[in-house]
């Protein structure tokens, strides 16, 4: 972090000045407005990471419980981690700073990314077939079109957020588009290949 490096450099300058200052004047402090934002950024990052870990863990247990299958729950959770990693990478690549909106949105991404894999996984485990190929064929036959249609309608709804005057809504629309696109790719690609 650039701000942290500047802060550390100024702290060293102040510490060096305090070391050579006469008695009674060794209490110099330094302050700047960016240092306040640095503390806020650190808190947002810490909260986003904690929220991600907690929500992925809850998703794993919910998916395992919903499908009553540890392996399918694990594959679905790997898909969610892939989706979240992709969205966070796209955020970084587009120069998004981790503000309040992004910190909240990153945790919401987990909730949005669960949907498609849980539907495919539920049909997969309830299929009357006993082989992987037959179960996945059932899953794609019964849920593939619904997953795709749900993704398309969500993308269509999110596109309207791009025209919002408030930056929060346009950023959130972009995050939804990325999340849904990656959710479709991961659920119909990775998840179906793993099952």
C-alpha positions, -999 to 999 in steps of 0.1 A, spaced: 0 0 0 15 33 -11 -2 53 18 12 28 43 47 32 29 44 70 31 31 68 66 60 46 77 85 70 61 70 100 80 69 80 112 106 73 108 113 110 102 93 120 133 110 92 153 145 105 142 135 141 151 123 130 185 156 111 191 177 143 186 152 168 201 160 185 234 143 172 266 107 182 268 103 182 231 105 145 223 68 141 218 64 152 182 36 135 164 26 136 127 -9 135 112 -24 137 77 -58 131 62 -47 101 41 -37 83 73 -73 83 84 -84 67 52 -56 42 55 -71 30 88 -106 28 72 -92 9 42 -75 -16 65 -108 -21 84 -128 -26 52 -103 -51 39 -103 -70 71 -141 -70 72 -144 -81 36 -120 -110 41 -138 -121 73 -171 -118 55 -159 -138 26 -145 -165 48 -177 -167 69 -201 -166 39 -181 -193 20 -182 -215 51 -219 -210 55 -224 -217 18 -204 -249 21 -225 -262 49 -258 -251 33 -248 -267 -1 -237 -299 16 -270 -300 36 -291 -291 6 -276 -318 -16 -269 -342 13 -236 -349 -5 -202 -338 8 -185 -342 -26 -211 -321 -44 -211 -295 -17 -173 -293 -20 -174 -290 -58 -201 -263 -55 -180 -244 -29 -149 -246 -52 -171 -231 -79 -181 -203 -55 -145 -196 -46 -136 -195 -83 -164 -170 -90 -155 -148 -61 -118 -149 -71 -127 -139 -106 -149 -110 -95 -122 -97 -71 -96 -100 -99 -118 -81 -122 -124 -54 -96 -86 -51 -92 -80 -51 -129 -105 -22 -133 -88 -2 -106 -117 -4 -81 -106 7 -46 -120 -12 -17 -145 12 -4 -176 6 17 -198 -4 -13 -172 -28 -26 -166 -43 8 -203 -51 11 -206 -62 -25 -178 -87 -22 -198 -106 5 -230 -104 -15 -212 -119 -45 -210 -152 -25 -248 -152 -22 -253 -145 -58 -229 -172 -69 -245 -200 -49 -277 -201 -69 -268 -219 -101 -245 -245 -86 -270 -255 -59 -298 -260 -85 -276 -281 -107 -263 -301 -77 -298 -307 -63 -310 -323 -96 -277 -342 -99 -281 -359 -65 -318 -366 -69 -314 -381 -104 -325 -418 -107 -293 -425 -127 -264 -442 -109 -236 -430 -132 -221 -395 -133 -229 -390 -170 -265 -399 -166 -269 -377 -135 -253 -347 -151 -274 -352 -183 -305 -351 -160 -292 -320 -142 -285 -302 -174 -317 -313 -191 -339 -302 -161 -319 -272 -148 -295 -261 -175 -321 -240 -194 -334 -225 -161 -299 -216 -150 -292 -200 -183 -325 -182 -184 -321 -170 -149 -286 -157 -157 -298 -139 -188 -327 -122 -170 -305 -111 -141 -279 -97 -165 -307 -79 -183 -319 -64 -150 -283 -54 -139 -276 -36 -171 -301 -9 -161 -279 0 -131 -252 12 -155 -272 43 -162 -276 53 -125 -264 87 -114 -251 73 -81 -217 56 -84 -227 29 -60 -254 16 -83 -234 16 -114 -205 -2 -96 -230 -27 -81 -245 -33 -116 -210 -41 -129 -203 -65 -100 -236 -82 -107 -228 -86 -144 -194 -101 -136 -208 -123 -109 -236 -137 -130 -214 -142 -160 -188 -160 -140 -215 -180 -122 -229 -193 -155 -194 -202 -167 -184 -219 -134 -217 -238 -128 -221 -250 -164 -184 -254 -169 -163 -264 -139 -191 -278 -117 -206 -299 -144 -172 -312 -154 -163 -321 -118 -196 -339 -111 
